[in-house]
Amino acid sequence: MARFKLTARNRGKVTHKRFDDLDSALAELERRGHTLQGRADADVVGGSLVRRFEPREQVAARLELRGPQRLRVGVDIRGDGSAIPFTGRLIRKEVERVRGESAYDALRRLIVAAD
């Protein structure tokens, strides 16, 4: 039975993929994240009557990884192509990155520290 579940949400389409081990789940999360980052192209939304949202403020896609021991991590792909790592599901908390660390490396560091 698969222990890890990767959920990808992109432009209203939701896909799920299951994995037996954490390394392959994280590798797929990173691969799909880089692909989505290359495709992110959000326009500015809003304007005169409603708040204006810049591409960096919009979530273009979201990748979530769930697993045992309440593992809930993911990456938000913003409209400008940046990736923001987070923990949690209903209440998301951004993962702080150290200098030169990618969003995916930050998730790996967080998961290893939790074990």
C-alpha positions as CSV (number, residue, x, y, z in Angstrom):
1,M,0.0,0.0,0.0
2,A,1.3,3.5,-0.9
3,R,2.3,5.5,2.0
4,F,2.6,9.0,0.4
5,K,0.2,10.9,-1.7
6,L,1.1,13.8,-4.0
7,T,-1.8,16.1,-5.0
8,A,-1.4,18.6,-7.7
9,R,-3.8,21.5,-8.3
10,N,-3.3,23.5,-11.5
11,R,-5.9,25.7,-13.1
12,G,-8.9,23.8,-11.7
13,K,-7.5,20.4,-12.5
14,V,-6.6,18.1,-9.6
15,T,-4.4,15.0,-10.0
16,H,-3.2,12.4,-7.4
17,K,-0.3,10.1,-7.4
18,R,0.8,7.6,-4.8
19,F,4.3,6.6,-3.7
20,D,5.8,3.9,-1.5
21,D,8.8,5.9,-0.4
22,L,9.5,9.5,0.6
23,D,12.5,10.0,-1.8
24,S,10.5,9.2,-4.9
25,A,7.6,11.3,-3.7
26,L,9.8,14.3,-3.1
27,A,11.6,13.8,-6.4
28,E,8.3,13.9,-8.3
29,L,7.1,16.9,-6.3
30,E,10.3,18.8,-7.4
31,R,10.1,17.6,-11.0
32,R,6.4,18.7,-11.3
33,G,7.1,21.9,-9.4
34,H,9.9,22.9,-11.8
35,T,7.6,22.1,-14.8
36,L,4.8,24.3,-13.3
37,Q,7.2,27.1,-12.5
38,G,8.2,27.2,-16.1
39,R,4.6,27.6,-17.2
40,A,3.5,30.2,-14.6
41,D,2.3,33.3,-16.4
42,A,-0.4,35.0,-14.4
43,D,-1.6,38.5,-15.3
44,V,-2.3,41.2,-12.9
45,V,-5.9,40.8,-11.6
46,G,-8.2,43.5,-10.3
47,G,-7.8,47.2,-10.5
48,S,-9.9,50.2,-10.0
49,L,-12.9,48.8,-7.9
50,V,-11.2,45.8,-6.3
51,R,-7.8,45.1,-4.9
52,R,-5.1,44.6,-7.4
53,F,-3.2,41.2,-7.3
54,E,0.2,41.1,-8.8
55,P,1.4,37.7,-10.3
56,R,3.7,37.1,-7.3
57,E,0.6,37.3,-5.0
58,Q,-1.4,34.7,-6.9
59,V,-1.1,30.9,-6.5
60,A,-1.0,29.5,-10.0
61,A,-0.6,25.9,-8.8
62,R,-0.2,24.0,-5.6
63,L,1.6,20.7,-4.9
64,E,0.8,18.9,-1.6
65,L,2.4,15.8,-0.2
66,R,0.7,13.8,2.6
67,G,2.1,10.9,4.4
68,P,2.4,9.0,7.7
69,Q,2.9,10.8,11.1
70,R,0.8,13.7,9.9
71,L,3.3,14.7,7.2
72,R,1.6,17.6,5.3
73,V,4.0,19.7,3.2
74,G,3.8,21.4,-0.2
75,V,4.8,24.1,-2.6
76,D,2.8,27.0,-3.9
77,I,3.8,28.0,-7.4
78,R,3.1,31.7,-7.8
79,G,2.1,33.5,-10.9
80,D,5.5,34.9,-11.4
81,G,7.1,31.4,-11.4
82,S,8.4,31.5,-7.8
83,A,7.9,28.5,-5.5
84,I,7.0,29.0,-1.8
85,P,7.3,25.9,0.5
86,F,4.7,25.4,3.2
87,T,3.6,23.0,6.0
88,G,0.1,22.3,7.1
89,R,-3.1,21.7,5.2
90,L,-5.9,24.0,6.4
91,I,-3.6,26.5,8.0
92,R,-0.5,26.8,5.9
93,K,2.8,28.1,7.4
94,E,5.6,29.2,5.0
95,V,8.8,27.3,5.5
96,E,11.8,29.7,6.1
97,R,14.6,29.1,3.7
98,V,18.3,29.5,4.3
99,R,20.4,31.5,1.9
100,G,20.7,29.7,-1.5
101,E,18.2,27.0,-0.6
102,S,15.4,26.1,-3.1
103,A,11.9,25.5,-2.0
104,Y,12.3,21.8,-2.5
105,D,15.6,21.7,-0.5
106,A,13.8,23.5,2.4
107,L,11.1,20.8,2.4
108,R,13.7,18.1,2.5
109,R,15.5,19.8,5.4
110,L,12.3,20.2,7.3
111,I,11.3,16.5,6.8
112,V,14.7,15.2,7.8
113,A,14.7,17.4,10.9
114,A,11.3,16.0,11.9
115,D,12.4,12.4,11.8
